[in-house]
Every structure is written in C-alpha cells, then in structure tokens.
Amino acid sequence: MNKPTLSYAYFAVFSAGFTTLGIELAAARLLGNVYGTSNLVWAGIIGLILLYLTVGYFLGGRWADRSPHWQTFYTIMAWGAFSVGLIPIIARPILLFAAKGVLAFNAPVAGGAFLATLILFIVPITLLGCVSPFAVRLLIQDVGSAGQVAGRTYAISTLGSLIGTFLPVMVLIPWLGTRLTYLSLAIYLFGVAWVGLFQHNRRRPIWLVGLLAILLGLVWVGAQGAIKPTRGLIYETESEYNLIQVAEVNETRYLLLNEGQGLHSVYSPHQLGTQGGTWDYFLTAPFFNMPPYAPSQVQSLAVVGLAAGTIPKQYSAVFGPIPMDGIEIDSEIVRVGQEYFAMNEPNLHVIIGDARWELPLLEKQYSVVGIDAYRLPYIPWQLTTVEFFQDVQAKLLPDGVLVINVGRTETDRSLIAAMYTTLREVFPSVYIMDVPYSFNSILVATVQPTQAQNLAANLALLPSDAHPLLREALALGVQTLQPAPAPSIVFTDDYAPVEQMTNAIVFNFLLNEGLKWMGQ
C-alpha cells in the first residue's frame, strides 16, 4: 500500500474517533431537551455508548478477518455516516412522546422513551467501533510491527476523540443546533468514506451520492418545526450549555431551559410581581435583620444565576436604582434576557462566568447576595459548600444577608435540611420559607444573629410609601416560615454528595408518580 493511501487510512481512523465523541456529546443535548443534563442522563449515555463500542470492537475484528478489504472498511464507514444522520430524525417522534410523559411525571413513558432513544445509537456507534480493529488488520503488513501499528491506530483514534470532545460543544451545537450537528458529522464521514472508496475503486462511490441524497431529504422533512414544541413558544435557540426557549402566555413571558420543568425567569410589562412566585420571596431577605429595617437600607445586590433578570428587575422597582451585579454562566441566556425580558436596567452589571470563580473577584460588598442556581436536578455542587458560603459571607456588608432557592418535593426535604445545616456552619441564623404550590423553598442566612420574628416586625414598620410588592412579599414570607429541620450533612469542597441526594429525590418522586399512574 502506497504512503498516501496509508496516511489516509489513519485519517479515516481519526475521523471515526472524532465522530464517535461528537455523537456522544450531541446525544446529551438531544436527550437533555427532554430529560435535562443531570449525571443520571450522562451515565446512561456514556454507559451504553461504551457498550456499543465494545460490541463494535469485537465485530470489527471478526469482520476484518472475514473480509480484509479496504472497500469493506470504507463501506462500513459510509453506512455509519448514514445512520449518524438518521439519529435526530428517528429520535424526534420518540422524544416528543417522551416530553409528554415528563410533563405528566409519567415515569414508565419517560423511562421507556429514554431507553428507546439510546438504542438508536447502537447502529452508528457499533459501526464506528468496527473501524479501529478493522484498520489494524488491514494496516499490518509485517507481524513484527503489529504492536506499533495497533498502538498508532488507537492513538490516532483517541486523538480524533479528543477533538470531537470540544468541537461539537464549543462550535457546532451553538452555531448549528443539535440536528444540523448530527447532519454535519454525517456529511463529514460520508466524505471521508467516499474518498477512501475512490482510492480503491473509482466506480464504487457513485452509490454514496444516492445514499446522501436520501439522508438530506429525510433531514429536511424531519427538521420542520421547533426542537421541542412548547405552548406559546415565541423563540428557541441552543447555546453552549442549554436549549433555551421563550414562551408567552397571557402577555407574560417565561424562560424555559432544557426539559422545561422549571421557570427560570418571568416577565410581564403589565405586572411586576410573580403572584407569590419564587422570585418575590427574594425581596424578603434583608428584612430578617433587627427592626426597624427600612427599604432605604438596602444598598446593593449580587445575583448568582442571573438568567433573564427577574430578581434584579424586582429589586430595582422596589429599592430604586441600587448597584447590582449579576453572574450568569450562559452568555446566550443573557442575550435572550436583554431581547425578550427587558433586562436593560442601567444599574445592572452582567458578568459572564462560573460564580465560584467570579464571586470572590468582585471588589465590593453587598446588602444581599441572591443565589438562584439550584434547580433539581441541576445543582452545581461547588456552589453548595461551606467554603463557597464563606466566600459569600466575605462579600456581605455587616447587615448583609444571603438568600437561596432550593428544590424539594412534598415528601422529601433532605436537600433543604442539608443546605440549612451547611449554612449554619457559616452564618449564625438561617430561615426557611416554603413557596406554595411549588417544589421550592427559600433559605435566608444573616451575617448578624437575628430572629424569625424580625420579618413580621419589619413588615409592621414598613413606611406607607413602601412598594406594594414588597409589602405583599413580606406578608407571604411571614405566612410560609418553616421550623428548623433536624441536623443533616454538611457539604464541603472535600465531600459534597449533592448529585446522589438530588438523584434520590428525583428518582423517588418519579417512582411514586409512576406507581400512581400504573394504579389508575
């Protein structure tokens, strides 16, 4: 075999490794639009793809021994390319069906569709798994160099996988979206297979043109409509981190991410408050200080998990144009907030980045630090530890307060107890308010020792010109105060089993709802 042909064979191996990891990472987004991107979803994707690769390695070796020809090798790649392009087309109706199950908390439907979707990857991943052992068989021309050929082949395949780890997430998905990412990977692999076949038989690649035309036609038909139909949908895009949707119902806009179970921001030009929603409770935080505490004493705000800016909008309306810093990791969400949620307050400074890194770099101290980054099952563990809350405390004024939104279910408050216990390691006083008709509780921690009765006392002392939303929020806070839970686990940078705890909460909830469904 001449040198150019040999070099191209290694390039084909590189391309197979690149495409394999691209498929895997795009799979997380494909499934994340319905199921989210928790570590349970990742475990399912990685586990089954490794299983399919194992099958591919085994079959590829046997296949190569029975048909040791380059035409067979590149034909396998061509059919692998075709099956890659089919993934989002076949997955779409399954995932739309699954979305209904998720919205209804129907565990059997949601779980069955999850497994059905992952089974779609068996053909492309198994075929791509055949590539490396097949290439080793064809590239070995001298038994004495077999180890060197095998090592080089798998090294080049792994290098391709390395590139495939970054390019889809950082470039293809944000620019093209998930469906076109799969199509791009398929077309790329088609091209590699076509050139390889052309090198060995100039007549063979003609059938690839027809196969590619069929795929493009199917993709065009399957690409019609939104990625995930949502009531009132007015905008949809994919970022480096999320599927972002904006829905408008009764002149109110809602920010939805990924599977859409949580409302991440709300905006109505005709109504400032959220009618007792989670964000209203953030206004109560500074009024746990010793009375009399006046609205004018709120000097500044920092928000972790800015989203589309509901909290800063309410704080600006209630407390005036106080300085505010908002930290958000997803720059596309910020753009959507500015365009669709009027997040244009001149006193709001937006910072793009991870709060664990960005917060300690802030130069000033704040009256309030609000954290709205905990949504079951997406809780960044690095924002739940004693060490992180010590960083937060260092950014608070002497009468400063921390307020966070934490998820729960009607029967499982284990995460609330753990967060309460962790906060008590740093702050002298911590309070809990349950948001009615939701799976949310608001925890408030004060720098100074305080008492729960302070909230009612400050409500009674509000000046007559206090904003009506503030008065309403404090009244709700007084009504929904909860007793302190029993001591629980303390999260630290060394030990913070947040994922295990949230997985258990979600699994138990879905299991219970699924049993109810089967009993109907």
C-alpha positions as CSV (number, residue, x, y, z in Angstrom):
1,M,0.0,0.0,0.0
2,N,1.5,3.4,-1.0
3,K,2.1,6.1,1.5
4,P,-0.8,8.5,0.6
5,T,-3.2,5.6,0.9
6,L,-1.7,4.6,4.2
7,S,-1.8,8.1,5.6
8,Y,-5.4,8.4,4.5
9,A,-6.3,5.2,6.3
10,Y,-5.1,6.8,9.6
11,F,-7.1,9.9,8.8
12,A,-10.2,7.7,8.4
13,V,-9.4,6.2,11.9
14,F,-9.1,9.8,13.2
15,S,-12.4,10.8,11.7
16,A,-14.2,7.8,13.2
17,G,-12.9,8.7,16.7
18,F,-13.9,12.3,16.1
19,T,-17.4,11.4,15.0
20,T,-17.9,9.0,17.8
21,L,-17.3,11.6,20.5
22,G,-19.3,14.1,18.6
23,I,-22.2,11.8,18.6
24,E,-21.9,11.2,22.3
25,L,-21.8,14.8,23.3
26,A,-24.6,15.8,20.9
27,A,-26.6,12.9,22.4
28,A,-26.5,14.7,25.8
29,R,-28.1,17.8,24.1
30,L,-30.6,15.6,22.2
31,L,-31.8,13.9,25.3
32,G,-31.3,17.0,27.5
33,N,-34.0,18.8,25.7
34,V,-36.5,16.4,27.3
35,Y,-34.7,14.8,30.3
36,G,-32.2,17.5,31.3
37,T,-28.5,17.0,31.7
38,S,-28.1,15.5,35.1
39,N,-25.4,13.0,35.8
40,L,-28.1,10.2,35.5
41,V,-28.6,11.2,31.9
42,W,-24.9,11.3,31.3
43,A,-24.4,8.0,32.9
44,G,-27.0,6.4,30.6
45,I,-25.4,7.9,27.6
46,I,-21.8,7.1,28.4
47,G,-22.6,3.6,29.7
48,L,-24.5,2.4,26.6
49,I,-22.1,4.1,24.1
50,L,-19.2,2.2,25.8
51,L,-21.2,-1.0,25.5
52,Y,-21.9,-0.3,21.8
53,L,-18.2,0.4,21.2
54,T,-17.3,-2.8,22.9
55,V,-19.6,-4.7,20.5
56,G,-18.1,-2.8,17.6
57,Y,-14.5,-3.6,18.6
58,F,-15.4,-7.3,18.8
59,L,-17.4,-7.4,15.5
60,G,-14.8,-5.2,13.7
61,G,-12.0,-7.7,14.4
62,R,-14.0,-10.7,13.2
63,W,-15.4,-8.8,10.2
64,A,-11.9,-7.8,9.1
65,D,-10.7,-11.4,9.3
66,R,-13.5,-12.5,7.0
67,S,-13.4,-9.6,4.5
68,P,-10.0,-7.9,4.8
69,H,-10.6,-5.4,2.0
70,W,-10.4,-1.6,2.0
71,Q,-13.7,-1.5,0.1
72,T,-15.4,-3.2,3.0
73,F,-13.7,-0.9,5.5
74,Y,-14.9,2.3,3.8
75,T,-18.3,0.9,3.2
76,I,-18.7,0.3,6.9
77,M,-17.9,4.0,7.5
78,A,-20.4,5.1,4.8
79,W,-23.2,3.2,6.4
80,G,-22.1,4.5,9.8
81,A,-22.4,8.0,8.4
82,F,-25.9,7.3,7.1
83,S,-27.0,6.0,10.5
84,V,-25.5,9.1,12.2
85,G,-27.6,11.4,10.1
86,L,-30.8,9.4,10.9
87,I,-30.4,9.7,14.7
88,P,-32.3,13.0,15.2
89,I,-34.9,12.1,12.6
90,I,-35.9,8.9,14.3
91,A,-35.4,10.3,17.8
92,R,-37.7,13.2,17.2
93,P,-41.1,11.4,17.5
94,I,-39.8,9.3,20.4
95,L,-38.7,12.4,22.3
96,L,-41.8,14.3,21.6
97,F,-43.8,11.4,23.1
98,A,-41.3,11.3,26.0
99,A,-41.8,15.0,26.6
100,K,-45.5,14.4,27.3
101,G,-44.5,11.8,29.8
102,V,-42.0,14.0,31.6
103,L,-44.5,16.9,31.8
104,A,-47.1,14.5,33.3
105,F,-44.4,12.9,35.6
106,N,-45.2,9.6,33.9
107,A,-42.1,7.5,34.8
108,P,-42.9,4.4,32.6
109,V,-43.4,6.5,29.5
110,A,-40.4,8.8,30.1
111,G,-38.1,6.0,31.1
112,G,-39.2,3.8,28.2
113,A,-38.6,6.5,25.7
114,F,-35.2,7.3,27.2
115,L,-34.1,3.7,26.6
116,A,-35.6,3.6,23.2
117,T,-33.7,6.8,22.2
118,L,-30.4,5.4,23.5
119,I,-31.0,2.2,21.4
120,L,-30.9,4.4,18.3
121,F,-27.2,4.8,18.8
122,I,-26.4,1.1,18.6
123,V,-26.0,1.1,14.8
124,P,-23.8,4.1,14.3
125,I,-21.6,3.6,17.4
126,T,-21.2,-0.1,16.7
127,L,-20.2,0.5,13.1
128,L,-17.7,3.2,14.1
129,G,-16.4,0.9,16.8
130,C,-15.5,-1.5,14.0
131,V,-13.2,1.0,12.3
132,S,-10.1,0.8,14.5
133,P,-9.7,-3.0,14.8
134,F,-10.6,-3.3,11.1
135,A,-7.9,-0.7,10.2
136,V,-5.3,-2.5,12.4
137,R,-6.0,-5.8,10.5
138,L,-5.5,-4.0,7.1
139,L,-2.5,-1.9,8.1
140,I,-0.4,-4.7,9.5
141,Q,1.9,-5.8,6.7
142,D,4.6,-7.3,9.0
143,V,3.8,-9.2,12.1
144,G,6.9,-7.8,13.7
145,S,5.4,-4.3,13.6
146,A,1.9,-5.3,14.7
147,G,2.2,-3.7,18.1
148,Q,3.4,-0.5,16.6
149,V,0.5,-0.4,14.1
150,A,-2.1,-1.1,16.7
151,G,-0.7,1.5,19.1
152,R,-0.5,4.1,16.4
153,T,-4.1,3.3,15.2
154,Y,-5.7,3.6,18.6
155,A,-3.6,6.7,19.5
156,I,-4.8,8.5,16.3
157,S,-8.4,7.3,17.0
158,T,-8.2,8.7,20.6
159,L,-6.7,12.0,19.2
160,G,-9.8,12.2,17.0
161,S,-12.0,11.6,20.0
162,L,-10.2,14.4,21.8
163,I,-11.0,16.9,19.1
164,G,-14.6,15.5,19.0
165,T,-14.9,16.3,22.7
166,F,-14.6,20.0,22.2
167,L,-15.7,20.9,18.6
168,P,-19.4,19.9,18.9
169,V,-19.9,21.6,22.3
170,M,-18.0,24.8,21.6
171,V,-18.7,25.3,17.9
172,L,-21.2,23.1,16.1
173,I,-24.1,22.9,18.6
174,P,-24.1,26.7,19.4
175,W,-23.7,27.6,15.7
176,L,-25.8,24.9,14.0
177,G,-28.0,23.3,16.7
178,T,-28.2,19.6,17.5
179,R,-30.0,18.3,14.4
180,L,-27.6,20.1,12.0
181,T,-24.6,19.0,14.1
182,Y,-25.6,15.3,13.5
183,L,-26.0,16.1,9.8
184,S,-22.6,17.8,9.7
185,L,-20.9,14.8,11.3
186,A,-22.7,12.5,8.8
187,I,-21.7,14.5,5.8
188,Y,-18.1,14.7,7.0
189,L,-18.0,11.0,7.5
190,F,-19.6,10.4,4.1
191,G,-16.8,12.5,2.5
192,V,-14.1,10.5,4.2
193,A,-15.7,7.2,3.1
194,W,-16.2,8.5,-0.5
195,V,-12.5,9.5,-0.9
196,G,-11.4,6.2,0.7
197,L,-13.6,4.2,-1.7
198,F,-12.5,6.3,-4.7
199,Q,-8.8,5.4,-3.9
200,H,-9.6,1.7,-4.3
201,N,-12.4,1.5,-6.8
202,R,-13.5,4.6,-8.8
203,R,-16.9,3.2,-9.6
204,R,-17.9,2.2,-6.1
205,P,-18.5,5.7,-4.6
206,I,-21.4,6.5,-7.0
207,W,-23.9,4.8,-4.8
208,L,-22.9,7.1,-1.9
209,V,-24.4,10.1,-3.7
210,G,-27.8,8.5,-3.7
211,L,-27.5,7.5,-0.1
212,L,-26.5,11.0,0.9
213,A,-29.4,12.4,-1.2
214,I,-31.8,10.2,0.7
215,L,-30.4,11.3,4.0
216,L,-30.6,15.0,3.1
217,G,-34.3,14.5,2.1
218,L,-35.1,12.8,5.3
219,V,-33.4,15.5,7.3
220,W,-35.2,18.3,5.5
221,V,-38.6,16.6,6.2
222,G,-37.7,15.8,9.8
223,A,-36.3,19.3,10.6
224,Q,-39.6,21.1,10.2
225,G,-40.9,22.7,13.4
226,A,-39.5,23.5,16.8
227,I,-36.9,21.3,18.5
228,K,-39.5,20.8,21.3
229,P,-43.0,22.2,20.8
230,T,-44.0,24.3,23.8
231,R,-47.2,26.2,24.4
232,G,-46.8,29.8,23.5
233,L,-43.3,29.4,22.1
234,I,-42.0,32.6,20.5
235,Y,-38.3,31.9,20.5
236,E,-35.9,28.9,20.6
237,T,-32.2,28.5,20.4
238,E,-29.4,26.3,21.5
239,S,-26.4,27.6,23.4
240,E,-23.1,26.1,24.6
241,Y,-24.9,25.0,27.7
242,N,-28.7,24.9,27.2
243,L,-31.7,24.5,25.0
244,I,-33.3,28.0,25.6
245,Q,-37.0,28.7,25.0
246,V,-39.1,31.7,25.5
247,A,-42.8,31.2,25.8
248,E,-45.5,33.8,26.1
249,V,-48.9,33.1,27.7
250,N,-51.4,35.8,28.5
251,E,-48.8,38.6,27.8
252,T,-46.4,37.0,30.3
253,R,-43.0,35.7,29.1
254,Y,-41.3,32.6,30.6
255,L,-37.7,31.5,30.2
256,L,-37.5,27.7,29.9
257,L,-34.3,25.7,29.8
258,N,-33.7,22.1,28.5
259,E,-36.5,19.9,29.6
260,G,-38.6,22.9,30.6
261,Q,-39.7,21.7,34.0
262,G,-38.6,24.9,35.8
263,L,-39.4,28.5,35.1
264,H,-36.1,30.4,35.2
265,S,-37.3,33.9,34.6
266,V,-40.7,35.6,34.2
267,Y,-41.5,39.0,32.7
268,S,-44.7,40.9,32.1
269,P,-44.8,44.6,31.1
270,H,-48.1,44.9,32.9
271,Q,-47.2,43.2,36.2
272,L,-44.0,43.4,38.2
273,G,-44.6,40.7,40.7
274,T,-44.9,36.9,40.1
275,Q,-48.0,36.4,42.2
276,G,-46.3,34.8,45.1
277,G,-43.7,33.1,42.9
278,T,-40.2,32.1,43.9
279,W,-38.7,35.5,42.9
280,D,-41.0,37.5,45.1
281,Y,-39.5,35.8,48.2
282,F,-36.0,37.1,47.4
283,L,-37.3,40.6,48.4
284,T,-37.9,39.4,52.0
285,A,-34.2,38.6,52.7
286,P,-32.9,41.9,54.2
287,F,-35.9,42.3,56.4
288,F,-34.8,39.4,58.7
289,N,-32.4,42.0,60.1
290,M,-33.2,43.6,63.5
291,P,-36.1,46.0,63.3
292,P,-36.6,48.7,62.4
293,Y,-35.1,47.9,58.9
294,A,-36.2,50.3,56.2
295,P,-36.2,49.7,52.4
296,S,-33.7,52.5,52.1
297,Q,-31.1,50.5,53.9
298,V,-30.8,48.0,51.0
299,Q,-27.7,49.4,49.3
300,S,-26.7,46.8,46.7
301,L,-27.4,43.3,45.3
302,A,-25.4,40.5,43.7
303,V,-27.2,37.6,41.9
304,V,-25.8,34.2,41.2
305,G,-27.8,32.6,38.4
306,L,-29.0,35.8,36.8
307,A,-30.9,34.1,34.0
308,A,-33.2,36.7,32.3
309,G,-33.1,39.1,35.3
310,T,-36.3,38.7,37.2
311,I,-34.7,39.3,40.6
312,P,-32.8,42.5,39.6
313,K,-35.9,43.9,37.9
314,Q,-37.9,43.5,41.1
315,Y,-35.1,44.9,43.3
316,S,-34.8,47.9,41.0
317,A,-38.5,48.6,41.2
318,V,-38.8,48.1,45.0
319,F,-35.5,49.6,46.2
320,G,-34.6,52.0,43.5
321,P,-31.5,52.0,41.1
322,I,-29.2,50.4,43.6
323,P,-25.9,48.9,42.2
324,M,-26.4,45.3,41.1
325,D,-24.1,42.6,39.8
326,G,-25.5,39.6,38.1
327,I,-23.4,36.4,37.4
328,E,-24.6,34.1,34.6
329,I,-22.6,31.3,33.0
330,D,-24.5,31.2,29.8
331,S,-24.0,34.3,27.6
332,E,-26.8,33.3,25.3
333,I,-29.3,33.4,28.2
334,V,-28.1,37.0,28.9
335,R,-28.7,37.9,25.3
336,V,-32.2,36.4,25.4
337,G,-32.9,38.2,28.7
338,Q,-32.0,41.6,27.1
339,E,-34.0,40.9,23.9
340,Y,-37.1,39.3,25.3
341,F,-37.3,40.1,29.0
342,A,-36.3,43.8,29.0
343,M,-33.2,43.1,31.1
344,N,-31.8,46.5,30.4
345,E,-31.6,48.1,33.8
346,P,-28.7,50.7,33.7
347,N,-27.8,49.8,37.3
348,L,-27.2,46.1,36.4
349,H,-23.7,44.9,35.6
350,V,-23.7,41.5,34.0
351,I,-20.8,39.1,34.5
352,I,-20.4,36.0,32.3
353,G,-18.7,33.1,34.1
354,D,-18.9,30.5,36.8
355,A,-19.9,32.0,40.2
356,R,-17.4,30.0,42.2
357,W,-14.6,31.8,40.3
358,E,-16.3,35.2,39.6
359,L,-17.8,36.0,43.1
360,P,-14.5,36.2,45.0
361,L,-13.2,38.5,42.4
362,L,-15.9,41.1,43.0
363,E,-14.4,44.2,44.7
364,K,-17.4,45.4,46.7
365,Q,-19.7,44.1,49.4
366,Y,-23.4,43.8,49.2
367,S,-26.6,44.1,51.2
368,V,-28.0,41.0,49.6
369,V,-26.4,38.1,47.7
370,G,-29.1,36.0,46.0
371,I,-28.5,32.6,44.5
372,D,-31.0,31.2,42.1
373,A,-28.8,28.4,40.6
374,Y,-30.2,25.4,42.4
375,R,-32.8,23.6,40.2
376,L,-33.5,20.0,40.7
377,P,-31.6,18.0,39.5
378,Y,-29.2,20.7,38.3
379,I,-27.3,21.8,41.4
380,P,-23.7,22.8,40.9
381,W,-22.1,21.1,43.9
382,Q,-19.3,23.7,44.0
383,L,-22.0,26.3,44.9
384,T,-23.3,24.4,47.9
385,T,-20.2,24.0,50.2
386,V,-19.1,25.6,53.4
387,E,-16.1,27.1,51.5
388,F,-18.3,28.7,48.9
389,F,-20.6,30.2,51.5
390,Q,-17.6,31.6,53.3
391,D,-16.7,33.4,50.1
392,V,-20.3,34.7,50.0
393,Q,-20.1,35.9,53.6
394,A,-16.9,37.8,52.8
395,K,-18.9,39.8,50.2
396,L,-21.7,40.8,52.5
397,L,-22.0,44.0,54.5
398,P,-22.2,43.8,58.3
399,D,-26.1,43.7,58.0
400,G,-25.9,41.6,54.8
401,V,-28.0,38.6,54.0
402,L,-27.8,35.6,51.7
403,V,-30.9,34.2,50.1
404,I,-31.1,31.0,48.0
405,N,-33.7,29.0,46.2
406,V,-33.6,25.2,46.9
407,G,-35.7,22.4,45.4
408,R,-37.7,19.7,47.3
409,T,-40.7,17.6,46.9
410,E,-43.8,17.3,49.1
411,T,-42.3,14.3,50.9
412,D,-38.6,14.8,50.6
413,R,-36.9,17.7,52.3
414,S,-33.4,16.1,52.6
415,L,-31.8,18.7,50.4
416,I,-33.4,21.6,52.4
417,A,-32.0,20.0,55.6
418,A,-28.5,19.6,54.2
419,M,-28.4,23.2,52.9
420,Y,-29.7,24.6,56.1
421,T,-27.1,22.6,58.1
422,T,-24.3,23.7,55.8
423,L,-25.3,27.4,56.0
424,R,-25.4,27.2,59.8
425,E,-21.7,26.3,59.7
426,V,-21.1,29.8,58.3
427,F,-24.0,32.0,59.4
428,P,-25.4,32.5,62.9
429,S,-29.1,32.5,61.7
430,V,-30.9,30.7,58.9
431,Y,-34.6,30.7,58.0
432,I,-36.8,28.6,55.6
433,M,-39.9,29.7,53.7
434,D,-41.8,27.3,51.5
435,V,-43.1,28.7,48.3
436,P,-46.8,27.5,48.0
437,Y,-47.8,25.3,45.0
438,S,-44.2,24.7,44.0
439,F,-41.2,22.4,44.7
440,N,-39.2,25.4,46.0
441,S,-38.1,26.7,49.4
442,I,-36.3,29.9,50.1
443,L,-33.5,29.9,52.7
444,V,-32.2,33.2,54.2
445,A,-29.0,33.4,56.1
446,T,-28.0,36.6,58.0
447,V,-24.5,37.8,58.9
448,Q,-25.7,39.1,62.3
449,P,-27.6,36.9,64.8
450,T,-31.3,37.5,64.1
451,Q,-34.7,36.1,65.0
452,A,-37.6,34.9,62.8
453,Q,-39.9,37.4,64.4
454,N,-37.9,40.2,62.8
455,L,-39.7,39.7,59.5
456,A,-43.2,40.3,60.9
457,A,-41.9,43.3,62.9
458,N,-40.3,44.9,59.9
459,L,-43.5,44.3,57.9
460,A,-45.5,46.2,60.5
461,L,-42.9,49.0,60.4
462,L,-42.9,49.5,56.6
463,P,-43.4,53.1,55.7
464,S,-46.7,54.0,54.0
465,D,-44.9,54.6,50.7
466,A,-43.3,51.2,50.6
467,H,-43.8,49.4,47.3
468,P,-46.9,47.1,47.3
469,L,-44.9,44.2,46.0
470,L,-42.6,44.4,49.0
471,R,-45.4,44.5,51.4
472,E,-47.0,41.5,49.7
473,A,-43.7,39.6,49.7
474,L,-43.1,40.1,53.4
475,A,-46.6,39.0,54.3
476,L,-46.1,35.8,52.3
477,G,-42.8,35.3,53.9
478,V,-44.3,35.5,57.4
479,Q,-47.1,33.1,56.5
480,T,-44.8,30.5,55.0
481,L,-42.0,30.4,57.6
482,Q,-41.0,26.8,58.4
483,P,-39.4,25.3,61.6
484,A,-35.7,24.4,61.5
485,P,-35.0,20.9,60.3
486,A,-33.0,18.3,62.2
487,P,-29.2,18.5,61.6
488,S,-28.1,16.9,58.4
489,I,-25.0,16.5,56.3
490,V,-22.6,19.4,55.9
491,F,-21.4,20.0,52.3
492,T,-17.7,20.8,51.9
493,D,-15.3,21.0,49.0
494,D,-13.9,17.7,50.0
495,Y,-17.3,15.9,50.4
496,A,-20.5,17.1,48.8
497,P,-22.7,14.3,47.6
498,V,-25.2,16.7,46.1
499,E,-25.7,14.6,42.9
500,Q,-26.5,11.5,44.9
501,M,-29.0,13.4,47.0
502,T,-30.8,15.1,44.1
503,N,-30.8,11.8,42.1
504,A,-32.6,10.1,45.0
505,I,-35.1,12.9,45.3
506,V,-35.9,12.8,41.6
507,F,-36.0,9.0,41.4
508,N,-38.2,8.6,44.4
509,F,-40.6,11.3,43.1
510,L,-40.8,9.7,39.6
511,L,-41.2,6.3,41.1
512,N,-44.0,7.3,43.3
513,E,-45.7,9.2,40.5
514,G,-45.2,6.2,38.2
515,L,-46.8,3.8,40.7
516,K,-49.8,6.2,40.9
517,W,-50.1,6.2,37.1
518,M,-50.0,2.4,36.9
519,G,-52.6,2.2,39.7
520,Q,-55.1,4.3,37.8
